[in-house]
Amino acid sequence: MDPLRSKQLSDDLHLLLDTLLAAGQDKPDVRAALDHLGQALVHNRNGTVEQLAQRTLTPQNSRRDLQRESHSAERTGTGVELKLVVERARWKAEACRFALRRRSQIKASGDAESLQTEERDLRSRREELEDCYAWMLDSPRPLPEDRRVEEVALCYDVVARASELCSELEAEGALAPVPAPDLLFLLAESQSSLLTALAHCDLRGDSDQRDLFLWLKDQTTRHRVYVDRHMRLDDPADSSKAGELMDRLEKTASRIREKGRGTNGSSETALLSGQRMLVLAPPGPEPDGLASELGLAALRWIELEVGQDTSALLERELGEHEHALVVLATRLPEEEYAQFKSLCAVGGMLFVRLLLDGKAFSGEELQRECERQVGQRLRS
């Protein structure tokens, strides 16, 4: 057997090719050469019916494709066009589903001419979209399994709808003076879900995930809103829940609009009703009647002395007691704060940071911060 045509060597060469593509992303001439090499590898490997079946048309090279959406990686959130994210993400969702149909129909000896016509239309529309890499049509690798590609398509749908809702709410003035924190949390989950779904397909980045993240980061920095989930690579969202996430986006947008019209039917004072709460507070008196004022089912109040080693206490309080909500009203050293967040995540507990810096602790202030930081997640 010709070693240059062996399956193992071909797989190894493709792995090396992808690594080089990532390393040379800022050099268009290098990427062009690697792209040509990738195409040669595909045609050099005999018996790869599935790979060749995914390429009913020969893609036309473009500088935009060869840079694989990386040339604007240092863009800031203020330069993001949400309208472009909407159009691009919807195109990619459509292209993912077309790629699945193409693979299925070619295996079943379907109508190749009809597929080519549909693909030409897709590629023609993509030419109008800046920074839009068609990995589902042009990658030298085989298309991932159907369920993974469909999951990515649904996550693209979510990112498109999230961006569209932000554009609509901004035009309606519903994001002023500060965007609803509930919405920002859902945007973080939306972009992270797409990144997770792409990782399942062995892909590491996407222009729409990047741009929605940058837009969100700009909003949280400008308005000083702390989003504590899905803003880091080590805190990925669950991409299998994209359908549920879409529903939560729609409901949150409706609630924001109702509130703007003064018809919000949900009582904010009922947000904490029935919750089991733990408060980690600095030394000082516990406010009288706090549990009754907020309608809590249970309230546990723990004072933390300055400089106290809280590791064992955190393990005990967050590991042995059933709290739905934890209020951190004091500062913790970096390592202990990391432990605190990890224990909350493992136990499925929401937490709110409330640094009063000497001010009196009040139920009204606590209610306001719970609404701002975790309102949506408490309701859901």
Secondary structure, 3 states (H helix, E strand, C coil): CCHHHCHHHHHHHHHHHHHHHHHCCCCHHHHHHHHHHHHHHHHHCCCCHHHHHCCCCCCCCCHHHHCCCCCCCCCCHHHCCHHHHHHHHHHHHHHHHHHHHHHHHHHCCCCHHHHHHHHHHHHHHHCCCCCCCCHHHHCCCCCCCHHHHHHHHHHHHHHHHHHHHHHHHHHCCCCCCCCCHHHHHHHHHHHHHHHHHHHHCCCCCCHHHHHHHHHHHHHHHHHCCCCCCCCCCCCCCCHHHHHHHHHHHHHHHHHHHHHHCCCCCCCHHHCCCCCEEEEEECCCCCCCCHHHHHCCCEEEEEECCCCCCCHHHHHHHHHHCCCCEEEECCCCCHHHHHHHHHHHHHHCCEEEECCCCCCCCCHHHHHHHHHHHHHHHHHC
